[in-house]
């Protein structure tokens, strides 16, 4: 079997790392290429994740860089198609891309493409592959927020509509796929590869410099992340949210690793509070050290809610919906919404010690990648 594994953005890297490790244990029964689309091209958002998680250098980097949703989608599709066909565009302009193959186990057409998550690269590579009759495997298939204002939801819907094999994280995802008419034979309930990465690396979590700099104490600070358009695109909304969180923290430090998208907007707001510490994006090992020891996490990220569930850390999600409902029904997460007025009651619940203990969802046990590779061998 010839398999292309696609990684495009930071959330993908945690999901592919255990799959690559599991593939390394089956010798040459599965030949694979690791393809980095370059959707996240900043070192802090991409490069050090490869280093920290032990992911090998990509065989190919499509180098798509920044751009609008449409621009990135088009470049990824064009360049991945070119790689599959093992040829380059005949255009004569100087901007034409030439594939920088670093060290590949094979060239040309793959038998299958394995995509993970819900970023632009996931959808774009699936489309390019399917149009060339390459089978599509979607790790984390079937999850839904039912919110079409989210670009990720469009990516999920399009990818799942042409996927041949689904590796799913929950029974909710399985049922979503059944409702869409997908055959049971296409659905494999295997668990969550991001939790494989989390459990493997927990002993390696590293105290970041901000710990001593801001005199943090275990279970006596908040971690906050914000990046979704509904929260950060409007200055007034972002300011009101942060003001409510700062007030609700009751003087506890709030560590806020600032996403590049959010940083641009924060520049014009001038938010300041003695307990609010805005820091640069952190590496995987440093960020999860902070999460593991936090009093609570406030976020609008889906993946972080899965990690807090496994680490039994209270989590408040500043969204009106979630594609990971098991983190709420089973785990430690609560859906707060995007209205700043909703923050205070949840903060009170935290401070009063009334937060739910939570449990870990079925098959989130650190062995998901092994189950995936066992199934790939049967393919």
N, C-alpha and C positions, 0 to 999 in steps of 0.2 A: 504493500500500500504506500502511495505517495500522498503525504498530508501537508497542507499549508496551514500554519497556525498564525492567526492575525492578532496583532496588538497595536492599538492606536493611541490610547490615552491612559492616564494614570490608573483608573479603575480596572483596566484590563490586566495590568501587570500582576496584580495579586492573584488573579484568576488563572493565568496561564502558567505561573511558576510551578505549582505542584504537578500540572499535567506534563510539563517538560521533564521534571524529575522522574515521574513515573515512566515516561517513554524511554528514558535513558537506561531503564532496567530490563527492557525487552530486546536489547541488542539491535539488530537491523531488520527486525520483522516489520517495523513501520519506519519508513524514511520520512523525515519531516524537514520543512523549512520554516524558520521563524521569520515572519515578515512584520517589520515595524513600519506603519504607514507614515509616521512622523506627524500625526495629528497634534500630539503634545510634543513640542520640540524644545521646550525650555528644560535646562538641566535639572532644575529643582523639581519640575513637574514630571520628569521622565527618567533622565539618565541615572540618578542615584537609586531609583527603584530597581533597576536592573542589577546594579552592584550589590545593594543590600539584600535582595532576595535571591541572589545566586543565579539569575537568568543569564544564559550565554548571550554573547553579542549577536544581534540579529543577522541572519544570512543576507537579508535585503532590507534597505531602508528606502521607502518610497518618497520621503522628504517632501511631503505635501505642505507643511507649514501652516500658517494662519490663513484666514479667509472667512467668508460667509459660509453658512451651511451648504448652499448650492455649490460654491466654489470648491470647498473641501471635498464634497461628494464627487464632483466631476473629476477632480484631479486624482482622487483615490481610484475611481473606477477606470479611468484611462490608463493609469500606471500599473494597476494590478492586472488589467486585461493584457497589457503589453508584456508583463512578466509571464503570464500564463501561456501566451502565444510564443514567448521567447523571441520577440522581435521588437523593433522600435518604430516609432512614427516616421513616415516618409517626409514630414514637413521639413522645410529648410530653415525655419526661423531659429534664432540662437537660443530661444527659451525651451526648446524641446528637451524633454527629460531622457536621460540614458540611465538604465538600471545599474546601480552600483552593487553588483553581487559580491559579497564579501567572502563567504565560504559556504557554498551550498552543497547539500547531499544529492541534489538532482536539479535539472533544469527543465524548463518547459511546463507542460500541463500536469497539474496535480490530479489525483483521483477524487480527493475530498478537500474542502476548505473548512477549518474549524474556527468559528468566530465566537467571541464571548461578550456577554453584557449587551449594552444598548447604545454605544457611541456611534458617531457617523461612520467610522471605519467598519463597524459590524455590518451595517446595512449595505454600504457601498461595495465591499468585497463580496458579500453574498450575491448581490445582483450581477456583478461582473462574472463571478464563477458560474452561477446558474445559467446565464446566457450562453456559456460555453459547455454546458452539460456536465459541469463539475458538481458533485454532490455537496450539499451544505449541511454542516453539523452546527447546531446552536447550543452552546453551553449557557445555561441560565435562561433557556427558552420559556415562554409561556407566562412570564410575569406581566402584570398590567396595572396601570394607575387609572386608566379610563379618562385621562386628561389630555386632550389633543392639543392643548397649548404647550405641552412639553415636547421639545424636539426628540427626546429619548423615546417617548411613547410612539411617535411615528416610526422611529428606527425599529422598535420592537415589532410593531404590527407588520411592517414590510418584510423584515427578516423572517419572522415566523410564517408568513404566507408562502414562502418558497423554501422553507427548511425541510430536509429529508429526515434528519435524526435530531430529536430534542433530548438534551440532558438537563433535567429539571431540579430545582432546589426545594420544592414543596408540593404538597397535594393540591394546594390552591392553584399553582401553575398548571398542574396536570389537568385539573378540571377546566381551567380556561381553554386549554388546547382541545379538550374533548368537545366543549361547547362550540368551538370553531370548526369542528368536523374532522379533526386530525385523527387518524387511526391509532388505536392503542399500541400497535406494533412500532410506531414511530417514537413513542414516548418512553424515556428511561428515567425513572426517579432515582437519582444517584446522590443527591446532597449538594453541598455548597463548597466549591473549590476555594473560595476566598477564606473560608473557615479553616481549610487545610493549611493555608499559608499562615493564618493567625496562630493556630495551635502550635505549628512547628516553630514559629519565631518568637513566641512569648518569652522563652528563657533568654532571648537575645535582645529584648527591648532595652533601649539605651536612654539614659537620662539626658534630656536636652540641656543646653546651656541656660535656657530661660528658667529652669528649675531653681538654680542658685541665684540667678540674677534677680528674680522676683520673690525669692524666699518662699517658694511653694511648699506646702505640707500635704501629705497624703490625705485624700478625702476632704480637703478643705479649699478646693478651688473648682471652677467650672472650665470646661473646654467648649469653645464655640466655633462653628464653621458656617459660613453663609456664602452662597454663590448663585443661587437660582434667580432668574430674572424677576419673578414675582416679589422677591424680597429685596433685591439690590439695585434694580434698574431705576427706581424712583427714589430720589434723595430723601424725600419726606418719609416715605415708608421705611427705608433703611434706618434713618435716624430715630424714628419712633420705636421701631423694634429694639434697637440697641439700647435706647434709653430705658425701656421697660425691663430688659434683661439686666442691665446694670442696677436698676432700682431693686429688682427682685432678688439679686444676688446678696443683698444685705451686707455689702462690704467685702464679701469673699472675692479673691482674685478671679478674673476671667481671662483666660489665655485664648487669644483670637489669631490663629494662623490665617493670614489674609490671602485669599485667592487672587491672582492677578486681575481677574475681571472686577472683583470687589474693590481692590486697591485704587483703581482709577476713579471710582465713584466716591470713595471715602475722602479723596483729596479735596473735594469741593464742599464737604459737610463740616469738617472741623470738630468731630466728636472727640471729647476728652473726658476721662474720669480717672481718678487715682487708682481704681481697682481694675481698669481695663487695659490689658497689655496686648497690643497688636504686634505680632511677630511675622517674620517671613515664613513661607511654606516650609514644612518640616519633612524630613525623610520618614519612611514607613516605620522604622524602629523607634525613632524619637517621638513621632506623633502618637503611636499606640502606647508608648510608655505613659504619656500624659493622660490618655483615655483610661488606661487601666487603673490609674491611681486617682482619678477625678471624683469629686463629689457627685457630679452629673455632667452630661453633655447636652448642649443645645445646638441643633444642626438642621440643615435642609438637605443633607445627603442621604441617599438610600443605603449605600454600602456601610456607612458608619453605624447605622441602626442595627445591622447584622452583627457587627463586631461588639457593640455595647451589649447586645443580647447575650452573646457567648461569655463576655467578661463580667456579666451581671452588674453593669453600671447603668443607673437611671438615665434615660434619654428622652429629650423633648424634641419633637420634629416640627419645625416651623413650615408646615405645608398643609394644604387642604385635602390631600390624598396621599396614598402611598402604594407603590407596587410591591411592597413587602409586608403584607398584612400580618404575617406570622410573627413579625417582631412586636406587634401590638397584642394579638390574641394569645401568644405564647410567651413572648420575650419581655424585655424591660422598657420598651418604647411606648410613648404616648403621642398621639397626633394632636398638636396644639392649634394648628391653623396658621394663617398669615396675618390675622388681625392682632395688632399689638395688645389690645385689651384682653386677649385670651391668656397672656403670659402669666399674669399675677397669680391666678388660682393654682396653676401648676407649680409655680415657685413655692407657694405656701405649703402645698402637699409635700414637696421635697423637704422643706425645712422642718415640717412637723413629723417627719419620719414615716409618712403614710404611703410611700411609693411601693408598688408591687415588687415581689422578689423575682418573678419571671422564671421560665424554664428554657431549655435549649431545644430547638426543633429537631425532629427525627432526621437521622443521617447527617447531621452537622457534627461529625465525629472525627474529622481529620483524615478520612480515607476515601473521599470522593474521587480524587484523581485516579486512584488505583482502580476503582469501579469503572471509570470512564475508559481507561486504557484496556482493561479486560474486555470491555464491550467493543472497542475499536479492533482488537485482535479477532473478534468473531466476525466483524465486517469483512 
